[in-house]
């Protein structure tokens, strides 16, 4: 059975690590998808980056405390640690997710036909 990776306790979350992890667009997309759809297999995010690069991004999110990775058979399941983040940094993740949604909707609006 695969060994579960180590995860920091909420009191070990460092604001600088969380902000750095969320500064990357790929990692933000992963966090957004998890917030919208819940737990997913790590392979769900294969389109975002190569396998090696994706492993790097997932490790950064895990070490910052943003996600939990658990083995399930041959798969690794990824979930957002929203409640732990909210307890440690109230409102931070909610604000980042809201900002990312607004950013995405502005991009979609500017790409709409007839806009320029």
N, CA, C and O atoms as CSV, one atom per row, in Angstrom:
chain,resi,resn,atom,element,x,y,z
A,1,UNK,N,N,0.845,-1.186,0.000
A,1,UNK,CA,C,0.000,0.000,0.000
A,1,UNK,C,C,0.888,1.246,0.000
A,1,UNK,O,O,1.849,1.321,0.766
A,2,UNK,N,N,0.569,2.231,-0.862
A,2,UNK,CA,C,1.399,3.439,-0.926
A,2,UNK,C,C,1.391,4.194,0.399
A,2,UNK,O,O,0.387,4.243,1.109
A,3,UNK,N,N,2.515,4.762,0.695
A,3,UNK,CA,C,2.658,5.538,1.920
A,3,UNK,C,C,2.033,6.928,1.721
A,3,UNK,O,O,2.229,7.564,0.686
A,4,UNK,N,N,1.291,7.376,2.711
A,4,UNK,CA,C,0.673,8.697,2.652
A,4,UNK,C,C,1.746,9.764,2.879
A,4,UNK,O,O,2.551,9.634,3.801
A,5,UNK,N,N,1.772,10.817,2.052
A,5,UNK,CA,C,2.778,11.873,2.245
A,5,UNK,C,C,2.511,12.657,3.527
A,5,UNK,O,O,1.393,12.663,4.043
A,6,UNK,N,N,3.533,13.306,4.024
A,6,UNK,CA,C,3.399,14.119,5.235
A,6,UNK,C,C,2.702,15.430,4.903
A,6,UNK,O,O,2.920,16.025,3.847
A,7,UNK,N,N,1.868,15.857,5.823
A,7,UNK,CA,C,1.133,17.109,5.678
A,7,UNK,C,C,1.364,17.960,6.920
A,7,UNK,O,O,1.344,17.443,8.037
A,8,UNK,N,N,1.581,19.255,6.737
A,8,UNK,CA,C,1.757,20.118,7.904
A,8,UNK,C,C,0.453,20.271,8.689
A,8,UNK,O,O,-0.636,20.207,8.119
A,9,UNK,N,N,0.574,20.468,9.969
A,9,UNK,CA,C,-0.572,20.777,10.824
A,9,UNK,C,C,-0.940,22.244,10.593
A,9,UNK,O,O,-0.075,23.041,10.231
A,10,UNK,N,N,-2.203,22.613,10.795
A,10,UNK,CA,C,-2.605,24.001,10.553
A,10,UNK,C,C,-1.741,25.046,11.270
A,10,UNK,O,O,-1.496,26.122,10.725
A,11,UNK,N,N,-1.279,24.737,12.486
A,11,UNK,CA,C,-0.436,25.718,13.188
A,11,UNK,C,C,0.955,25.841,12.563
A,11,UNK,O,O,1.727,26.723,12.941
A,12,UNK,N,N,1.277,24.965,11.613
A,12,UNK,CA,C,2.561,25.022,10.912
A,12,UNK,C,C,2.459,25.745,9.570
A,12,UNK,O,O,3.476,25.968,8.914
A,13,UNK,N,N,1.253,26.113,9.158
A,13,UNK,CA,C,1.090,26.824,7.883
A,13,UNK,C,C,1.772,28.179,7.988
A,13,UNK,O,O,1.573,28.907,8.961
A,14,UNK,N,N,2.564,28.512,7.001
A,14,UNK,CA,C,3.227,29.819,6.953
A,14,UNK,C,C,2.560,30.655,5.863
A,14,UNK,O,O,2.405,30.203,4.729
A,15,UNK,N,N,2.176,31.854,6.212
A,15,UNK,CA,C,1.502,32.729,5.257
A,15,UNK,C,C,2.335,32.904,3.990
A,15,UNK,O,O,1.793,32.877,2.885
A,16,UNK,N,N,3.630,33.081,4.138
A,16,UNK,CA,C,4.487,33.281,2.961
A,16,UNK,C,C,4.453,32.060,2.044
A,16,UNK,O,O,4.451,32.217,0.823
A,17,UNK,N,N,4.425,30.857,2.596
A,17,UNK,CA,C,4.372,29.636,1.785
A,17,UNK,C,C,3.025,29.517,1.074
A,17,UNK,O,O,2.970,29.110,-0.086
A,18,UNK,N,N,1.948,29.867,1.760
A,18,UNK,CA,C,0.610,29.804,1.163
A,18,UNK,C,C,0.513,30.800,0.007
A,18,UNK,O,O,0.048,30.452,-1.078
A,19,UNK,N,N,0.950,32.031,0.242
A,19,UNK,CA,C,0.886,33.051,-0.808
A,19,UNK,C,C,1.774,32.699,-1.990
A,19,UNK,O,O,1.401,32.926,-3.141
A,20,UNK,N,N,2.944,32.148,-1.712
A,20,UNK,CA,C,3.844,31.738,-2.790
A,20,UNK,C,C,3.213,30.615,-3.594
A,20,UNK,O,O,3.282,30.623,-4.823
A,21,UNK,N,N,2.599,29.648,-2.919
A,21,UNK,CA,C,1.965,28.535,-3.617
A,21,UNK,C,C,0.828,29.034,-4.504
A,21,UNK,O,O,0.650,28.550,-5.622
A,22,UNK,N,N,0.066,29.993,-4.012
A,22,UNK,CA,C,-1.071,30.517,-4.763
A,22,UNK,C,C,-0.671,31.523,-5.839
A,22,UNK,O,O,-1.511,31.931,-6.642
A,23,UNK,N,N,0.592,31.927,-5.866
A,23,UNK,CA,C,1.036,32.897,-6.865
A,23,UNK,C,C,1.187,32.278,-8.252
A,23,UNK,O,O,1.228,33.000,-9.248
A,24,UNK,N,N,1.270,30.963,-8.326
A,24,UNK,CA,C,1.449,30.288,-9.607
A,24,UNK,C,C,0.094,29.988,-10.254
A,24,UNK,O,O,-0.785,29.434,-9.593
A,25,UNK,N,N,-0.095,30.340,-11.529
A,25,UNK,CA,C,-1.387,30.123,-12.182
A,25,UNK,C,C,-1.819,28.650,-12.245
A,25,UNK,O,O,-3.009,28.360,-12.116
A,26,UNK,N,N,-0.900,27.738,-12.437
A,26,UNK,CA,C,-1.250,26.314,-12.472
A,26,UNK,C,C,-1.763,25.870,-11.109
A,26,UNK,O,O,-2.778,25.180,-11.019
A,27,UNK,N,N,-1.070,26.259,-10.059
A,27,UNK,CA,C,-1.497,25.871,-8.716
A,27,UNK,C,C,-2.834,26.509,-8.358
A,27,UNK,O,O,-3.667,25.882,-7.703
A,28,UNK,N,N,-3.042,27.757,-8.785
A,28,UNK,CA,C,-4.336,28.410,-8.545
A,28,UNK,C,C,-5.457,27.666,-9.257
A,28,UNK,O,O,-6.539,27.500,-8.695
A,29,UNK,N,N,-5.216,27.212,-10.492
A,29,UNK,CA,C,-6.241,26.452,-11.222
A,29,UNK,C,C,-6.560,25.147,-10.516
A,29,UNK,O,O,-7.720,24.736,-10.470
A,30,UNK,N,N,-5.560,24.497,-9.972
A,30,UNK,CA,C,-5.789,23.259,-9.229
A,30,UNK,C,C,-6.657,23.535,-8.008
A,30,UNK,O,O,-7.627,22.820,-7.757
A,31,UNK,N,N,-6.312,24.564,-7.255
A,31,UNK,CA,C,-7.077,24.928,-6.054
A,31,UNK,C,C,-8.508,25.309,-6.437
A,31,UNK,O,O,-9.456,24.915,-5.758
A,32,UNK,N,N,-8.668,26.068,-7.515
A,32,UNK,CA,C,-10.008,26.452,-7.969
A,32,UNK,C,C,-10.845,25.223,-8.309
A,32,UNK,O,O,-11.999,25.118,-7.893
A,33,UNK,N,N,-10.266,24.298,-9.062
A,33,UNK,CA,C,-11.017,23.110,-9.461
A,33,UNK,C,C,-11.402,22.286,-8.240
A,33,UNK,O,O,-12.524,21.785,-8.161
A,34,UNK,N,N,-10.488,22.140,-7.290
A,34,UNK,CA,C,-10.808,21.390,-6.071
A,34,UNK,C,C,-11.912,22.086,-5.276
A,34,UNK,O,O,-12.765,21.419,-4.691
A,35,UNK,N,N,-11.902,23.407,-5.251
A,35,UNK,CA,C,-12.934,24.125,-4.496
A,35,UNK,C,C,-14.303,23.969,-5.150
A,35,UNK,O,O,-15.326,23.973,-4.466
A,36,UNK,N,N,-14.320,23.833,-6.464
A,36,UNK,CA,C,-15.590,23.720,-7.186
A,36,UNK,C,C,-16.099,22.282,-7.239
A,36,UNK,O,O,-17.305,22.048,-7.171
A,37,UNK,N,N,-15.183,21.314,-7.360
A,37,UNK,CA,C,-15.592,19.938,-7.629
A,37,UNK,C,C,-15.269,18.959,-6.513
A,37,UNK,O,O,-15.665,17.796,-6.589
A,38,UNK,N,N,-14.569,19.391,-5.493
A,38,UNK,CA,C,-14.223,18.496,-4.397
A,38,UNK,C,C,-13.046,17.585,-4.732
A,38,UNK,O,O,-12.311,17.826,-5.689
A,39,UNK,N,N,-12.882,16.549,-3.938
A,39,UNK,CA,C,-11.747,15.639,-4.071
A,39,UNK,C,C,-11.661,15.050,-5.480
A,39,UNK,O,O,-12.668,14.667,-6.075
A,40,UNK,N,N,-10.440,14.988,-5.990
A,40,UNK,CA,C,-10.175,14.471,-7.323
A,40,UNK,C,C,-8.893,13.659,-7.299
A,40,UNK,O,O,-8.042,13.832,-6.427
A,41,UNK,N,N,-8.773,12.776,-8.266
A,41,UNK,CA,C,-7.535,12.037,-8.467
A,41,UNK,C,C,-6.475,13.020,-8.957
A,41,UNK,O,O,-6.786,13.937,-9.717
A,42,UNK,N,N,-5.247,12.839,-8.534
A,42,UNK,CA,C,-4.162,13.715,-8.994
A,42,UNK,C,C,-4.046,13.704,-10.518
A,42,UNK,O,O,-3.669,14.705,-11.129
A,43,UNK,N,N,-4.375,12.554,-11.127
A,43,UNK,CA,C,-4.267,12.444,-12.588
A,43,UNK,C,C,-5.263,13.357,-13.306
A,43,UNK,O,O,-5.098,13.624,-14.496
A,44,UNK,N,N,-6.291,13.840,-12.608
A,44,UNK,CA,C,-7.262,14.770,-13.174
A,44,UNK,C,C,-6.571,16.016,-13.717
A,44,UNK,O,O,-7.053,16.643,-14.661
A,45,UNK,N,N,-5.456,16.363,-13.121
A,45,UNK,CA,C,-4.773,17.613,-13.449
A,45,UNK,C,C,-3.632,17.418,-14.441
A,45,UNK,O,O,-2.804,18.312,-14.617
A,46,UNK,N,N,-3.584,16.267,-15.084
A,46,UNK,CA,C,-2.518,15.952,-16.043
A,46,UNK,C,C,-2.439,16.907,-17.215
A,46,UNK,O,O,-1.366,17.083,-17.793
A,47,UNK,N,N,-3.553,17.531,-17.583
A,47,UNK,CA,C,-3.546,18.471,-18.712
A,47,UNK,C,C,-2.875,19.790,-18.340
A,47,UNK,O,O,-2.521,20.571,-19.223
A,48,UNK,N,N,-2.700,20.044,-17.064
A,48,UNK,CA,C,-2.128,21.320,-16.620
A,48,UNK,C,C,-0.613,21.379,-16.764
A,48,UNK,O,O,-0.043,22.458,-16.926
A,49,UNK,N,N,0.044,20.216,-16.707
A,49,UNK,CA,C,1.509,20.188,-16.751
A,49,UNK,C,C,1.967,18.755,-16.984
A,49,UNK,O,O,1.184,17.813,-16.862
A,50,UNK,N,N,3.249,18.601,-17.322
A,50,UNK,CA,C,3.807,17.262,-17.453
A,50,UNK,C,C,3.743,16.575,-16.095
A,50,UNK,O,O,3.565,17.234,-15.070
A,51,UNK,N,N,3.889,15.256,-16.086
A,51,UNK,CA,C,3.771,14.496,-14.836
A,51,UNK,C,C,4.787,14.975,-13.789
A,51,UNK,O,O,4.445,15.140,-12.618
A,52,UNK,N,N,6.020,15.193,-14.213
A,52,UNK,CA,C,7.058,15.662,-13.292
A,52,UNK,C,C,6.734,17.052,-12.770
A,52,UNK,O,O,6.849,17.318,-11.574
A,53,UNK,N,N,6.330,17.935,-13.671
A,53,UNK,CA,C,6.005,19.302,-13.279
A,53,UNK,C,C,4.771,19.329,-12.388
A,53,UNK,O,O,4.710,20.105,-11.434
A,54,UNK,N,N,3.796,18.494,-12.690
A,54,UNK,CA,C,2.592,18.418,-11.871
A,54,UNK,C,C,2.937,17.937,-10.458
A,54,UNK,O,O,2.403,18.458,-9.479
A,55,UNK,N,N,3.818,16.957,-10.351
A,55,UNK,CA,C,4.247,16.475,-9.038
A,55,UNK,C,C,4.861,17.607,-8.223
A,55,UNK,O,O,4.618,17.726,-7.022
A,56,UNK,N,N,5.654,18.429,-8.885
A,56,UNK,CA,C,6.271,19.583,-8.226
A,56,UNK,C,C,5.190,20.534,-7.700
A,56,UNK,O,O,5.240,20.956,-6.545
A,57,UNK,N,N,4.212,20.870,-8.554
A,57,UNK,CA,C,3.151,21.795,-8.149
A,57,UNK,C,C,2.319,21.227,-7.002
A,57,UNK,O,O,1.978,21.953,-6.069
A,58,UNK,N,N,1.989,19.938,-7.063
A,58,UNK,CA,C,1.199,19.320,-6.005
A,58,UNK,C,C,1.974,19.290,-4.691
A,58,UNK,O,O,1.392,19.478,-3.622
A,59,UNK,N,N,3.276,19.057,-4.766
A,59,UNK,CA,C,4.103,19.068,-3.555
A,59,UNK,C,C,4.120,20.461,-2.932
A,59,UNK,O,O,4.047,20.592,-1.710
A,60,UNK,N,N,4.216,21.497,-3.757
A,60,UNK,CA,C,4.210,22.872,-3.234
A,60,UNK,C,C,2.886,23.172,-2.536
A,60,UNK,O,O,2.870,23.781,-1.466
A,61,UNK,N,N,1.790,22.753,-3.132
A,61,UNK,CA,C,0.478,22.966,-2.515
A,61,UNK,C,C,0.354,22.183,-1.212
A,61,UNK,O,O,-0.182,22.691,-0.228
A,62,UNK,N,N,0.849,20.944,-1.206
A,62,UNK,CA,C,0.781,20.105,-0.002
A,62,UNK,C,C,1.622,20.690,1.118
A,62,UNK,O,O,1.159,20.787,2.255
A,63,UNK,N,N,2.847,21.081,0.812
A,63,UNK,CA,C,3.744,21.606,1.845
A,63,UNK,C,C,3.266,22.952,2.399
A,63,UNK,O,O,3.562,23.292,3.545
A,64,UNK,N,N,2.539,23.705,1.599
A,64,UNK,CA,C,1.969,24.970,2.078
A,64,UNK,C,C,0.739,24.727,2.940
A,64,UNK,O,O,0.300,25.616,3.670
A,65,UNK,N,N,0.179,23.513,2.854
A,65,UNK,CA,C,-0.995,23.176,3.645
A,65,UNK,C,C,-2.314,23.343,2.911
A,65,UNK,O,O,-3.381,23.185,3.504
A,66,UNK,N,N,-2.251,23.659,1.630
A,66,UNK,CA,C,-3.472,23.916,0.867
A,66,UNK,C,C,-4.217,22.652,0.465
A,66,UNK,O,O,-5.442,22.668,0.345
A,67,UNK,N,N,-3.497,21.564,0.257
A,67,UNK,CA,C,-4.154,20.330,-0.176
A,67,UNK,C,C,-3.697,19.148,0.669
A,67,UNK,O,O,-2.644,19.172,1.306
A,68,UNK,N,N,-4.524,18.124,0.648
A,68,UNK,CA,C,-4.195,16.845,1.281
A,68,UNK,C,C,-4.163,15.801,0.172
A,68,UNK,O,O,-5.049,15.765,-0.683
A,69,UNK,N,N,-3.152,14.965,0.189
A,69,UNK,CA,C,-3.023,13.883,-0.779
A,69,UNK,C,C,-3.109,12.573,-0.009
A,69,UNK,O,O,-2.374,12.358,0.955
A,70,UNK,N,N,-4.012,11.703,-0.443
A,70,UNK,CA,C,-4.145,10.412,0.221
A,70,UNK,C,C,-4.150,9.301,-0.821
A,70,UNK,O,O,-4.766,9.432,-1.879
A,71,UNK,N,N,-3.464,8.215,-0.517
A,71,UNK,CA,C,-3.477,7.087,-1.446
A,71,UNK,C,C,-4.811,6.355,-1.386
A,71,UNK,O,O,-5.403,6.196,-0.319
A,72,UNK,N,N,-5.265,5.920,-2.537
A,72,UNK,CA,C,-6.471,5.093,-2.634
A,72,UNK,C,C,-6.184,4.047,-3.720
A,72,UNK,O,O,-6.334,4.310,-4.914
A,73,UNK,N,N,-5.774,2.876,-3.281
A,73,UNK,CA,C,-5.352,1.861,-4.245
A,73,UNK,C,C,-4.128,2.360,-4.986
A,73,UNK,O,O,-3.130,2.745,-4.376
A,74,UNK,N,N,-4.212,2.348,-6.301
A,74,UNK,CA,C,-3.084,2.818,-7.124
A,74,UNK,C,C,-3.152,4.315,-7.407
A,74,UNK,O,O,-2.222,4.892,-7.969
A,75,UNK,N,N,-4.251,4.931,-7.016
A,75,UNK,CA,C,-4.425,6.365,-7.269
A,75,UNK,C,C,-4.051,7.180,-6.039
A,75,UNK,O,O,-3.979,6.666,-4.923
A,76,UNK,N,N,-3.817,8.459,-6.278
A,76,UNK,CA,C,-3.607,9.417,-5.196
A,76,UNK,C,C,-4.709,10.455,-5.325
A,76,UNK,O,O,-4.872,11.088,-6.368
A,77,UNK,N,N,-5.454,10.614,-4.253
A,77,UNK,CA,C,-6.583,11.532,-4.254
A,77,UNK,C,C,-6.163,12.859,-3.623
A,77,UNK,O,O,-5.422,12.895,-2.641
A,78,UNK,N,N,-6.649,13.926,-4.205
A,78,UNK,CA,C,-6.268,15.277,-3.807
A,78,UNK,C,C,-7.507,16.014,-3.326
A,78,UNK,O,O,-8.540,16.005,-3.996
A,79,UNK,N,N,-7.407,16.653,-2.168
A,79,UNK,CA,C,-8.524,17.449,-1.656
A,79,UNK,C,C,-7.998,18.762,-1.086
A,79,UNK,O,O,-6.868,18.851,-0.606
A,80,UNK,N,N,-8.844,19.763,-1.155
A,80,UNK,CA,C,-8.514,21.089,-0.645
A,80,UNK,C,C,-8.713,21.105,0.865
A,80,UNK,O,O,-9.724,20.609,1.362
A,81,UNK,N,N,-7.774,21.662,1.584
A,81,UNK,CA,C,-7.878,21.768,3.046
A,81,UNK,C,C,-8.503,23.117,3.409
A,81,UNK,O,O,-7.921,23.911,4.148
A,82,UNK,N,N,-9.674,23.349,2.882
A,82,UNK,CA,C,-10.345,24.638,3.042
A,82,UNK,C,C,-10.567,24.983,4.511
A,82,UNK,O,O,-10.249,26.093,4.939
A,83,UNK,N,N,-11.106,24.048,5.286
A,83,UNK,CA,C,-11.411,24.332,6.694
A,83,UNK,C,C,-10.145,24.632,7.497
A,83,UNK,O,O,-10.146,25.519,8.349
A,84,UNK,N,N,-9.065,23.892,7.225
A,84,UNK,CA,C,-7.800,24.145,7.920
A,84,UNK,C,C,-7.240,25.516,7.551
A,84,UNK,O,O,-6.732,26.237,8.410
A,85,UNK,N,N,-7.333,25.871,6.271
A,85,UNK,CA,C,-6.867,27.194,5.823
A,85,UNK,C,C,-7.705,28.303,6.448
A,85,UNK,O,O,-7.182,29.327,6.888
A,86,UNK,N,N,-9.012,28.077,6.478
A,86,UNK,CA,C,-9.927,29.083,7.037
A,86,UNK,C,C,-9.654,29.294,8.528
A,86,UNK,O,O,-9.727,30.417,9.026
A,87,UNK,N,N,-9.342,28.211,9.230
A,87,UNK,CA,C,-9.052,28.317,10.663
A,87,UNK,C,C,-7.750,29.092,10.902
A,87,UNK,O,O,-7.654,29.871,11.850
A,88,UNK,N,N,-6.760,28.874,10.046
A,88,UNK,CA,C,-5.448,29.506,10.229
A,88,UNK,C,C,-5.414,30.938,9.687
A,88,UNK,O,O,-4.889,31.844,10.333
A,89,UNK,N,N,-5.984,31.128,8.489
A,89,UNK,CA,C,-5.976,32.436,7.825
A,89,UNK,C,C,-7.406,32.755,7.363
A,89,UNK,O,O,-7.726,32.588,6.186
A,90,UNK,N,N,-8.259,33.209,8.279
A,90,UNK,CA,C,-9.674,33.428,7.950
A,90,UNK,C,C,-9.861,34.357,6.745
A,90,UNK,O,O,-9.321,35.463,6.696
A,91,UNK,N,N,-10.641,33.871,5.779
A,91,UNK,CA,C,-10.989,34.671,4.609
A,91,UNK,C,C,-9.972,34.678,3.486
A,91,UNK,O,O,-10.295,35.107,2.379
A,92,UNK,N,N,-8.756,34.219,3.731
A,92,UNK,CA,C,-7.704,34.304,2.707
A,92,UNK,C,C,-8.043,33.477,1.475
A,92,UNK,O,O,-8.049,33.999,0.360
A,93,UNK,N,N,-8.320,32.214,1.663
A,93,UNK,CA,C,-8.588,31.343,0.524
A,93,UNK,C,C,-9.872,31.767,-0.196
A,93,UNK,O,O,-9.942,31.732,-1.425
A,94,UNK,N,N,-10.868,32.160,0.565
A,94,UNK,CA,C,-12.121,32.646,-0.029
A,94,UNK,C,C,-11.839,33.855,-0.926
A,94,UNK,O,O,-12.369,33.942,-2.034
A,95,UNK,N,N,-11.008,34.784,-0.452
A,95,UNK,CA,C,-10.683,35.984,-1.233
A,95,UNK,C,C,-9.885,35.635,-2.489
A,95,UNK,O,O,-10.129,36.195,-3.558
A,96,UNK,N,N,-8.939,34.720,-2.361
A,96,UNK,CA,C,-8.133,34.315,-3.518
A,96,UNK,C,C,-9.022,33.642,-4.567
A,96,UNK,O,O,-8.903,33.928,-5.758
A,97,UNK,N,N,-9.903,32.757,-4.128
A,97,UNK,CA,C,-10.796,32.067,-5.058
A,97,UNK,C,C,-11.754,33.041,-5.743
A,97,UNK,O,O,-12.005,32.928,-6.942
A,98,UNK,N,N,-12.284,33.991,-4.986
A,98,UNK,CA,C,-13.182,34.993,-5.567
A,98,UNK,C,C,-12.443,35.857,-6.584
A,98,UNK,O,O,-12.984,36.164,-7.646
A,99,UNK,N,N,-11.233,36.244,-6.273
A,99,UNK,CA,C,-10.433,37.049,-7.185
A,99,UNK,C,C,-10.111,36.273,-8.462
A,99,UNK,O,O,-10.158,36.829,-9.560
A,100,UNK,N,N,-9.790,35.006,-8.318
A,100,UNK,CA,C,-9.483,34.173,-9.486
A,100,UNK,C,C,-10.731,34.010,-10.367
A,100,UNK,O,O,-10.629,34.022,-11.594
A,101,UNK,N,N,-11.904,33.858,-9.742
A,101,UNK,CA,C,-13.150,33.758,-10.518
A,101,UNK,C,C,-13.391,35.052,-11.298
A,101,UNK,O,O,-13.750,35.014,-12.475
A,102,UNK,N,N,-13.193,36.192,-10.639
A,102,UNK,CA,C,-13.376,37.490,-11.302
A,102,UNK,C,C,-12.392,37.657,-12.451
A,102,UNK,O,O,-12.751,38.151,-13.520
A,103,UNK,N,N,-11.157,37.247,-12.227
A,103,UNK,CA,C,-10.116,37.332,-13.249
A,103,UNK,C,C,-10.513,36.488,-14.461
A,103,UNK,O,O,-10.378,36.927,-15.604
A,104,UNK,N,N,-10.998,35.287,-14.205
A,104,UNK,CA,C,-11.402,34.370,-15.269
A,104,UNK,C,C,-12.593,34.929,-16.045
A,104,UNK,O,O,-12.635,34.820,-17.270
A,105,UNK,N,N,-13.555,35.523,-15.348
A,105,UNK,CA,C,-14.729,36.056,-16.048
A,105,UNK,C,C,-14.349,37.273,-16.889
A,105,UNK,O,O,-14.936,37.485,-17.950
A,106,UNK,N,N,-13.395,38.066,-16.447
A,106,UNK,CA,C,-12.942,39.209,-17.249
A,106,UNK,C,C,-12.260,38.738,-18.525
A,106,UNK,O,O,-12.426,39.334,-19.589
A,107,UNK,N,N,-11.491,37.659,-18.404
A,107,UNK,CA,C,-10.813,37.104,-19.579
A,107,UNK,C,C,-11.846,36.578,-20.567
A,107,UNK,O,O,-11.732,36.826,-21.768
A,108,UNK,N,N,-12.854,35.855,-20.079
A,108,UNK,CA,C,-13.896,35.316,-20.956
A,108,UNK,C,C,-14.668,36.443,-21.626
A,108,UNK,O,O,-15.011,36.334,-22.803
A,109,UNK,N,N,-14.949,37.523,-20.904
A,109,UNK,CA,C,-15.680,38.650,-21.466
A,109,UNK,C,C,-14.864,39.326,-22.556
A,109,UNK,O,O,-15.411,39.699,-23.594
A,110,UNK,N,N,-13.573,39.487,-22.340
A,110,UNK,CA,C,-12.728,40.152,-23.346
A,110,UNK,C,C,-12.513,39.283,-24.573
A,110,UNK,O,O,-12.176,39.795,-25.641
A,111,UNK,N,N,-12.706,37.959,-24.438
A,111,UNK,CA,C,-12.540,37.045,-25.569
A,111,UNK,C,C,-13.843,36.852,-26.337
A,111,UNK,O,O,-13.850,36.219,-27.393
A,112,UNK,N,N,-14.924,37.380,-25.826
A,112,UNK,CA,C,-16.225,37.191,-26.467
A,112,UNK,C,C,-16.232,37.868,-27.837
A,112,UNK,O,O,-15.619,38.921,-28.013
A,113,UNK,N,N,-16.930,37.258,-28.819
A,113,UNK,CA,C,-16.992,37.853,-30.162
A,113,UNK,C,C,-17.585,39.261,-30.103
A,113,UNK,O,O,-18.503,39.537,-29.331
A,114,UNK,N,N,-17.040,40.132,-30.930
A,114,UNK,CA,C,-17.548,41.503,-31.000
A,114,UNK,C,C,-16.902,42.428,-29.991
A,114,UNK,O,O,-17.190,43.625,-29.984
A,115,UNK,N,N,-16.015,41.893,-29.119
A,115,UNK,CA,C,-15.315,42.730,-28.138
A,115,UNK,C,C,-13.922,43.007,-28.685
A,115,UNK,O,O,-13.381,42.227,-29.469
A,116,UNK,N,N,-13.372,44.090,-28.274
A,116,UNK,CA,C,-12.049,44.265,-28.789
A,116,UNK,C,C,-11.319,45.293,-28.130
A,116,UNK,O,O,-10.166,45.549,-28.475
